[in-house]
Amino acid sequence: MKVAVLGAGAIGAYVGAALHRADADVHLVARGPHLAAMRRDGVRVLSPRGDFTARAHATDDPAEIGPVDFVLLGLKANSYAACGPLIEPLLHDSTAVVAAQNGIPWWYFHRHGGPHDGRRVESVDPDGAVSAVLAPERAVGCVVYAATELEAPGVVRHLEGTRFSVGEPDRSVSVRCLALSEAMQAGGLKCPVETDLRNDIWLKLLGNISFNPISALARATMRQMCLHGGTRQVIETMMRETLDVAQALGCEVGVSIERRLAGAEKVGDHRTSTLQDLERGKPLELDVLLAAVVELAEITGVRVPTLRTVHAISDLLALRSAA
């Protein structure tokens, strides 16, 4: 199996290192000091499950790699529309694109069935700009239940979780999903193939849609947000509104809000990816989290006043941080 990780940051490099341990032909695409460190020393993974080093090929030029079986997208979702020149050299007729992203993916309604089948979610695929680069037919969905941080160039700190759920937009159990799952598990990760990954998308989104923007606005860790009474109440309300939208689209999360909060509190003083991006001056990945759900609420006629309020404030933060 030949795999390219396009955007081998904290999550991408961690998955790439795991697949390399499973003897997959792995190629990491990155840049800057992180690329230089991976070329020199490999990817160093520091984990409570055991430290290890993977010396996979690393480059800033996908043309060096050529066509692969799987492209793992470690890029932020707001970079997808512009990634054409990077991804094109990696594609052959049956290359699968596995987007390890948070939030609502650009392929959400692809082969969805029902009244919204094939509909475009403008917040994540404006005017079809993402679909033009990443054909929905290539998409394999992926929901990440792992927390990692880039501790230093070439050094990934794995904090918790090893589950990467995958699934087809049409809910089939495909050969490509089974092959990816087998390779991921051989590398020490959990990788169930889900028949309806959209339920997992909403489960993960339940936390991301609330904790990520609030953490950036308050500069707070997971534990701090859970322990502050007022903030906890806002997060509970955001989660409740998100569940209403999910249910209107026929999805069931299967986890109570209280249990979701308890799980988040156990994570401790972890900084969300949005807060990390804010601190590093990177663009904030909020359209796929908040704007998309507000758009889906409009489509389904669900009232989401708290989501709208937090979206308005965090959108201004994103604009100011990008200026």
GUDREN-761949 format. One record per residue (C-alpha): x, y, z. Coordinates in Angstrom, 2 decimals. Layout:
residues N
       c1       c2       c3
        X        Y        Z
...
END
This chain:
residues 323
       c1       c2       c3
     0.00     0.00     0.00
     1.40     3.39    -1.03
     0.27     6.33     1.09
     0.97    10.06     0.94
     0.24    12.27     3.93
    -0.44    15.72     2.55
     0.04    18.11     5.44
     2.02    15.93     7.83
     1.48    17.99    10.97
     0.67    16.58    14.41
    -2.12    14.20    13.33
    -0.79    13.52     9.83
     2.73    12.68    10.99
     1.34    10.49    13.79
    -0.79     8.45    11.37
     2.03     8.32     8.82
     4.44     7.06    11.47
     1.97     4.36    12.54
     1.43     3.20     8.94
     5.19     3.15     8.38
     5.48     0.78    11.36
     3.01    -1.46     9.52
     5.36    -1.56     6.51
     3.21     0.68     4.31
     5.08     2.74     1.72
     4.58     6.12     3.42
     5.51     9.57     2.11
     5.14    12.69     4.26
     4.54    16.07     2.64
     5.47    19.03     4.83
     7.62    22.14     4.80
     9.92    24.34     6.86
    11.76    23.27    10.03
     9.30    20.38    10.56
    10.22    18.90     7.18
    13.93    19.41     7.82
    13.67    17.61    11.17
    11.72    14.67     9.68
    14.27    14.33     6.89
    17.11    14.35     9.38
    15.70    12.36    12.32
    12.43    10.83    11.13
     9.15    11.33    12.99
     9.62    10.95    16.74
     6.38     9.96    18.49
     6.23    10.46    22.25
     3.27     8.54    23.64
     2.04     6.98    26.89
     1.69     3.81    24.78
     5.42     3.83    24.04
     7.78     6.14    22.15
     9.00     5.26    18.68
    10.64     6.76    15.60
     9.53     6.27    12.00
    11.90     7.16     9.18
     9.43     7.59     6.34
    10.28     9.54     3.19
     9.59    13.26     3.70
     9.42    15.93     1.02
     7.84    19.25     0.06
     7.33    18.13    -3.53
     4.48    15.65    -4.22
     5.85    15.15    -7.75
     8.73    13.20    -6.13
     6.16    10.72    -4.80
     3.90    10.12    -7.77
     0.48     8.42    -7.70
    -0.52     6.63    -4.50
    -3.34     4.39    -3.28
    -4.38     6.71    -0.45
    -3.89    10.41     0.19
    -4.35    11.27     3.85
    -5.27    14.94     4.10
    -3.73    16.51     7.18
    -4.38    20.00     5.88
    -6.87    22.32     7.51
   -10.22    22.24     5.73
    -9.89    25.91     4.76
    -6.86    24.91     2.62
    -8.63    22.26     0.55
    -9.76    24.48    -2.32
    -6.18    25.63    -2.95
    -4.47    22.24    -2.67
    -4.93    21.22    -6.32
    -1.26    21.64    -7.37
    -0.18    19.56    -4.38
    -2.64    16.70    -4.72
    -2.77    16.27    -8.49
     0.64    14.49    -8.78
    -0.55    11.98    -6.16
    -3.67    10.80    -7.97
    -4.36     7.87   -10.24
    -7.80     6.66   -11.37
    -8.66     4.95    -8.08
    -6.73     6.99    -5.50
    -8.82     7.46    -2.35
    -8.67    10.77    -0.46
    -9.03    10.36     3.30
    -9.79    13.68     4.97
    -8.93    13.60     8.67
   -10.84    16.81     9.30
   -13.09    18.14    12.01
   -16.60    19.36    11.31
   -18.86    18.93     8.30
   -16.95    17.57     5.27
   -17.40    18.85     1.72
   -18.83    15.45     0.69
   -21.52    15.40     3.41
   -24.53    15.05     1.09
   -22.72    12.98    -1.57
   -24.71     9.73    -1.94
   -26.59    10.72     1.19
   -30.01     9.71    -0.08
   -33.23    11.50     0.78
   -34.31    15.06    -0.01
   -30.83    16.59     0.39
   -28.92    14.06    -1.71
   -26.11    15.75    -3.66
   -26.67    19.14    -2.08
   -23.62    21.35    -1.64
   -22.87    22.87     1.78
   -21.71    26.33     0.77
   -19.89    27.05     4.04
   -17.41    24.24     3.37
   -17.57    24.04    -0.43
   -18.19    27.60    -1.66
   -19.33    27.54    -5.30
   -18.01    23.97    -5.53
   -14.38    25.09    -5.17
   -13.43    22.13    -2.96
   -15.34    19.51    -4.99
   -13.54    20.75    -8.11
   -10.22    19.78    -6.49
   -11.32    16.84    -4.35
   -13.93    14.86    -6.25
   -16.49    13.49    -3.76
   -16.19    10.09    -5.47
   -12.64     9.83    -4.13
   -13.63    10.66    -0.55
   -13.30     8.24     2.33
   -14.58     9.86     5.51
   -12.44     9.80     8.64
   -13.29    10.92    12.17
   -10.30    11.34    14.48
   -10.55    10.49    18.17
    -6.90    11.14    18.97
    -5.23    14.16    20.57
    -1.74    15.08    19.41
     0.49    18.13    19.48
     3.59    19.07    17.52
     5.95    19.47    20.46
     8.91    20.45    18.29
     9.82    20.11    14.61
     9.67    16.40    13.84
     8.38    15.53    17.32
     4.74    14.52    17.85
     3.36    14.30    21.37
     0.51    11.76    21.44
    -1.74    12.67    24.37
    -4.62    10.22    24.16
    -6.82     8.19    21.83
    -5.93     5.96    18.89
    -9.28     5.65    17.11
    -9.69     6.75    13.50
   -13.16     5.74    12.29
   -13.52     5.51     8.50
   -16.45     5.06     6.18
   -17.89     5.54     2.71
   -20.36     8.36     1.96
   -22.78     5.78     0.52
   -22.61     3.68     3.74
   -21.10     0.65     1.98
   -18.28    -1.44     3.46
   -15.80    -1.05     0.63
   -12.61    -2.90    -0.20
   -10.61     0.33     0.11
   -11.97     1.05     3.60
   -11.20    -2.48     4.75
    -7.65    -2.25     3.34
    -7.02     1.06     5.09
    -8.48    -0.25     8.34
    -6.22    -3.32     8.24
    -3.11    -1.21     7.67
    -4.00     1.27    10.41
    -4.62    -1.53    12.90
    -1.32    -3.18    11.96
     0.32     0.13    12.89
    -1.23     0.09    16.37
    -4.28     2.28    15.75
    -7.98     1.53    16.10
    -9.74     1.94    12.77
   -13.34     0.66    12.65
   -15.18     0.81     9.32
   -18.52     2.47    10.05
   -21.61     1.90     7.90
   -22.84     5.41     8.69
   -19.89     7.62     9.51
   -22.16    10.67     9.69
   -23.20     9.63    13.20
   -19.52     9.75    14.20
   -19.12    13.10    12.48
   -21.84    14.58    14.68
   -20.48    12.92    17.82
   -17.06    14.48    17.26
   -18.64    17.76    16.17
   -20.58    17.94    19.43
   -17.33    18.77    21.19
   -15.53    20.67    18.41
   -18.40    23.06    17.70
   -18.46    24.18    21.32
   -15.03    23.72    22.88
   -12.98    24.92    19.90
   -14.42    28.43    19.43
   -14.93    28.99    23.16
   -11.35    27.94    23.89
   -10.09    30.52    21.40
   -12.36    33.26    22.72
   -11.48    32.54    26.38
    -7.89    31.30    25.83
    -8.88    28.30    27.97
    -8.05    24.60    28.16
   -10.60    21.78    28.13
   -10.57    21.41    31.91
   -10.89    25.14    32.53
   -13.94    25.39    30.25
   -15.63    22.43    31.92
   -15.03    23.73    35.45
   -16.27    27.28    34.82
   -20.00    27.28    35.52
   -21.08    29.92    33.03
   -18.93    28.62    30.20
   -20.06    25.05    30.85
   -23.69    26.18    30.53
   -22.99    27.90    27.18
   -21.27    24.76    25.93
   -24.20    22.59    27.04
   -26.59    24.83    25.11
   -24.41    24.73    21.99
   -24.32    20.95    22.20
   -28.10    20.74    22.60
   -28.68    22.90    19.53
   -26.17    20.80    17.56
   -28.00    17.61    18.51
   -31.25    19.15    17.25
   -29.68    19.76    13.82
   -28.18    16.26    13.70
   -31.54    14.68    14.54
   -33.27    16.77    11.88
   -30.86    15.19     9.37
   -31.58    11.68    10.63
   -28.42    11.18    12.71
   -28.21     9.81    16.24
   -25.16    10.57    18.37
   -25.91     8.03    21.10
   -23.96     9.85    23.83
   -25.47    12.21    26.40
   -24.25    15.78    26.74
   -23.25    15.11    30.35
   -21.14    12.14    29.30
   -19.53    14.20    26.54
   -18.64    16.92    29.04
   -17.27    14.40    31.53
   -15.05    12.94    28.84
   -13.77    16.39    27.89
   -12.98    17.24    31.50
   -10.86    14.09    31.80
    -8.67    15.30    28.94
    -7.32    17.91    31.37
    -5.39    21.02    30.38
    -5.30    20.23    26.65
    -5.47    23.18    24.27
    -7.85    22.64    21.37
    -6.51    22.78    17.82
    -8.30    26.11    17.31
    -6.58    27.64    20.34
    -3.23    26.26    19.16
    -3.82    27.81    15.72
    -4.72    31.16    17.30
    -1.57    31.16    19.44
     0.57    30.36    16.38
    -1.05    32.97    14.15
    -2.62    30.39    11.84
    -6.07    30.66    10.19
    -8.91    29.40    12.38
   -10.82    26.40    11.05
   -14.32    27.54    12.04
   -16.38    27.40     8.83
   -16.61    23.60     8.91
   -17.47    23.68    12.61
   -19.86    26.56    13.19
   -20.84    28.16     9.90
   -21.69    24.80     8.33
   -24.01    23.78    11.18
   -25.73    27.17    11.12
   -26.26    26.62     7.38
   -27.64    23.12     8.01
   -29.93    24.56    10.66
   -31.35    26.95     8.05
   -31.87    24.05     5.63
   -33.71    21.99     8.25
   -35.56    24.85     9.98
   -33.93    24.28    13.38
   -33.45    27.26    15.73
   -29.84    27.65    16.92
   -29.58    31.10    18.57
   -26.54    30.31    20.72
   -24.62    28.78    17.82
   -25.40    31.88    15.75
   -24.14    34.19    18.51
   -20.89    32.30    19.12
   -20.36    32.02    15.36
   -20.69    35.77    14.91
   -18.16    36.55    17.65
   -15.66    33.82    16.72
   -15.92    34.77    13.03
   -14.80    38.29    13.93
   -11.92    36.78    15.94
   -10.93    34.70    12.90
   -10.99    37.76    10.64
    -8.93    39.83    13.07
    -6.37    37.06    13.63
    -5.94    36.69     9.86
    -5.43    40.42     9.32
END
